[in-house]
């Protein structure tokens, strides 16, 4: 992923009755998948420490995290499970869904029946996937601010244009003239600027601002 492109993340902890975790059971072993939005590795480690304290009697608490708009910071741990059977499947579940700025841990309560390496890989991947699929997603879209200053008699026409084009509108300032703040994908700036200029017969003053990511809920 490039940092100037859209990406998908999640909002807060997963909802299941309003709380984490999502539970999965196989061969009497219970897997509890916890998922959080995460942007800072230290914050993730504090969250993991709190979960380990809560589940002090669990056999294993492997995890994985993918951080950054480009998904370049990746960490995982098997937490005592055989190498590659826990942290890596969790990490692949995250990457396979194209999600970043997220951390997933799967708490395992051993049920007395060994699953084998293949069974562990499938179980951890499935549990992590259940947690991720339950999480509310946000599409983080890079938008550029466009300030449009007009006379009051043009306001109704501008508002109709905003609705028709389904543009994201920010704050509107009412002074001697009206200033509407719009947030538009960078590739569409030229088109909308031209359309607004034509719509107002050149009376609109369009000024470009900075770019920032904005979260849009995924359907």
C-alpha positions as CSV (number, residue, x, y, z in Angstrom):
1,X,0.0,0.0,0.0
2,X,1.1,3.5,-0.8
3,X,0.6,6.2,1.8
4,X,-1.2,8.4,-0.7
5,X,-3.9,5.8,-1.3
6,X,-7.1,4.8,0.5
7,X,-6.8,2.1,3.1
8,X,-9.2,0.2,5.5
9,X,-9.0,0.1,9.2
10,X,-11.5,-0.7,12.1
11,X,-13.2,1.4,14.7
12,X,-12.4,0.6,18.3
13,X,-13.0,-2.8,19.8
14,X,-15.1,-5.3,17.9
15,X,-18.8,-5.4,18.8
16,X,-20.4,-8.6,20.0
17,X,-23.2,-7.7,22.4
18,X,-21.2,-4.5,22.8
19,X,-18.1,-6.3,24.1
20,X,-15.1,-8.3,22.9
21,X,-14.3,-11.1,22.3
22,X,-15.6,-13.4,19.5
23,X,-15.4,-17.0,20.7
24,X,-14.5,-20.1,18.7
25,X,-14.3,-23.6,20.0
26,X,-12.7,-26.7,18.4
27,X,-11.8,-30.0,20.0
28,X,-12.6,-28.5,23.5
29,X,-10.0,-25.8,23.0
30,X,-11.5,-22.3,23.2
31,X,-10.2,-19.4,21.2
32,X,-11.1,-15.8,22.1
33,X,-10.4,-13.2,19.4
34,X,-9.9,-9.6,20.5
35,X,-9.5,-6.8,17.9
36,X,-8.6,-3.1,18.4
37,X,-7.8,-0.1,16.3
38,X,-4.2,0.6,16.8
39,X,-1.7,3.2,15.6
40,X,1.0,2.9,18.3
41,X,3.0,-0.2,19.1
42,X,3.5,0.7,22.7
43,X,-0.3,1.2,23.1
44,X,-0.8,-2.3,21.6
45,X,1.7,-3.8,24.1
46,X,-0.1,-2.2,27.0
47,X,-3.4,-3.6,25.7
48,X,-1.8,-7.1,25.4
49,X,-0.4,-6.9,28.9
50,X,-3.9,-6.1,30.2
51,X,-5.4,-9.0,28.4
52,X,-2.8,-11.4,29.6
53,X,-3.5,-10.3,33.1
54,X,-7.2,-10.8,32.6
55,X,-6.6,-14.2,31.1
56,X,-3.8,-15.3,33.5
57,X,-5.0,-18.9,33.3
58,X,-4.9,-19.1,29.5
59,X,-2.3,-21.3,27.9
60,X,-1.3,-19.0,25.1
61,X,-2.0,-15.4,23.9
62,X,-0.5,-15.0,20.5
63,X,-1.0,-11.8,18.5
64,X,-0.3,-9.8,15.4
65,X,-0.5,-6.2,14.4
66,X,-0.3,-4.2,11.2
67,X,0.3,-0.5,11.6
68,X,0.7,2.5,9.3
69,X,-1.3,3.7,6.3
70,X,0.9,1.6,4.1
71,X,0.8,-1.4,6.4
72,X,4.5,-1.5,6.6
73,X,4.9,-2.1,10.4
74,X,4.0,-5.7,11.1
75,X,4.6,-7.7,14.3
76,X,3.5,-11.1,15.5
77,X,4.2,-13.6,18.3
78,X,3.4,-17.2,18.8
79,X,3.5,-16.8,22.6
80,X,4.7,-20.3,23.2
81,X,2.8,-22.1,20.5
82,X,5.0,-24.1,17.9
83,X,6.8,-21.6,15.6
84,X,4.6,-20.3,12.8
85,X,1.3,-21.8,14.1
86,X,-0.2,-18.8,15.8
87,X,1.2,-15.4,15.2
88,X,1.7,-15.9,11.5
89,X,-1.8,-17.1,10.8
90,X,-3.2,-14.2,12.7
91,X,-1.0,-11.8,10.7
92,X,-2.1,-13.4,7.4
93,X,-5.8,-13.1,8.4
94,X,-5.2,-9.3,8.8
95,X,-3.2,-8.9,5.6
96,X,-5.6,-11.1,3.6
97,X,-8.4,-8.6,4.5
98,X,-6.4,-5.6,3.5
99,X,-6.8,-4.0,7.0
100,X,-4.2,-1.9,8.7
101,X,-3.9,0.1,12.0
102,X,-5.2,-2.9,13.8
103,X,-4.1,-5.4,16.4
104,X,-5.5,-8.9,17.0
105,X,-4.8,-11.3,19.8
106,X,-6.4,-14.8,20.2
107,X,-6.5,-16.1,23.7
108,X,-6.4,-19.9,23.8
109,X,-7.7,-22.1,26.6
110,X,-6.4,-25.6,26.0
111,X,-9.0,-28.3,26.0
112,X,-6.8,-31.3,26.5
113,X,-6.7,-32.5,22.9
114,X,-3.7,-31.5,20.7
115,X,-4.6,-30.0,17.4
116,X,-1.3,-30.5,15.6
117,X,0.5,-27.8,13.7
118,X,-2.0,-27.7,10.8
119,X,-4.9,-27.7,13.2
120,X,-3.4,-24.8,15.2
121,X,-2.8,-22.8,12.1
122,X,-6.4,-23.2,10.9
123,X,-7.8,-22.5,14.3
124,X,-5.9,-19.3,14.9
125,X,-6.5,-18.1,11.4
126,X,-10.2,-18.8,11.7
127,X,-10.6,-17.2,15.1
128,X,-8.7,-14.1,14.0
129,X,-10.9,-13.9,10.9
130,X,-14.1,-14.1,12.9
131,X,-12.9,-11.2,15.1
132,X,-11.9,-9.1,12.1
133,X,-15.1,-9.8,10.2
134,X,-17.1,-8.7,13.3
135,X,-15.3,-5.4,13.5
136,X,-16.9,-2.2,12.1
137,X,-14.7,-1.0,9.2
138,X,-13.7,2.4,8.1
139,X,-12.4,3.3,4.7
140,X,-9.7,5.9,5.2
141,X,-9.9,8.2,2.1
142,X,-7.4,10.9,1.3
143,X,-9.2,14.1,0.7
144,X,-8.1,17.7,-0.1
145,X,-9.8,20.7,1.3
146,X,-11.5,23.1,-1.2
147,X,-12.7,26.4,0.2
148,X,-15.5,28.0,-1.9
149,X,-16.4,31.6,-1.2
150,X,-19.6,33.0,-2.7
151,X,-22.2,35.6,-2.4
152,X,-25.4,34.7,-0.5
153,X,-27.5,34.6,-3.7
154,X,-25.4,31.6,-4.9
155,X,-25.7,29.6,-1.8
156,X,-28.8,27.5,-2.8
157,X,-27.2,26.6,-6.1
158,X,-24.0,25.5,-4.4
159,X,-25.9,23.4,-1.8
160,X,-27.8,21.7,-4.6
161,X,-24.5,20.9,-6.3
162,X,-23.0,19.5,-3.1
163,X,-26.0,17.2,-2.7
164,X,-26.1,16.1,-6.3
165,X,-22.4,15.3,-6.3
166,X,-22.5,13.7,-2.8
167,X,-19.6,15.8,-1.7
168,X,-18.3,15.8,1.9
169,X,-19.0,19.2,3.3
170,X,-17.2,20.7,6.3
171,X,-17.9,23.9,8.2
172,X,-19.8,26.8,6.4
173,X,-18.8,30.3,7.5
174,X,-21.4,33.1,7.2
175,X,-19.8,36.6,7.0
176,X,-20.0,39.3,4.3
177,X,-19.8,36.3,1.9
178,X,-20.4,32.6,2.5
179,X,-17.4,30.2,2.6
180,X,-18.1,26.5,2.2
181,X,-15.5,24.0,3.1
182,X,-15.5,20.8,0.9
183,X,-13.4,17.7,1.1
184,X,-12.7,16.2,-2.3
185,X,-10.5,13.4,-3.6
186,X,-7.4,15.0,-5.0
187,X,-8.0,13.6,-8.5
188,X,-11.5,15.3,-8.6
189,X,-10.4,18.8,-7.6
190,X,-9.9,20.1,-11.1
191,X,-13.3,18.9,-12.3
192,X,-15.2,20.3,-9.3
193,X,-13.4,23.6,-9.4
194,X,-14.3,24.0,-13.0
195,X,-17.9,23.0,-12.4
196,X,-18.3,25.4,-9.5
197,X,-16.7,28.2,-11.6
198,X,-19.2,27.5,-14.4
199,X,-22.1,27.2,-12.0
200,X,-21.4,30.7,-10.5
201,X,-20.4,32.3,-13.8
202,X,-16.9,32.8,-12.3
203,X,-18.1,34.5,-9.1
204,X,-17.0,31.7,-6.8
205,X,-13.5,32.0,-5.3
206,X,-12.0,28.5,-4.9
207,X,-9.0,28.0,-2.7
208,X,-7.1,24.8,-2.2
209,X,-6.2,23.7,1.3
210,X,-4.3,20.7,2.7
211,X,-4.9,17.0,2.5
212,X,-5.9,14.6,5.2
213,X,-7.4,11.2,5.6
214,X,-11.1,11.0,6.6
215,X,-12.8,7.8,7.8
216,X,-15.9,6.7,5.9
217,X,-17.9,3.8,7.3
218,X,-17.8,0.7,5.0
219,X,-21.2,-0.8,4.1
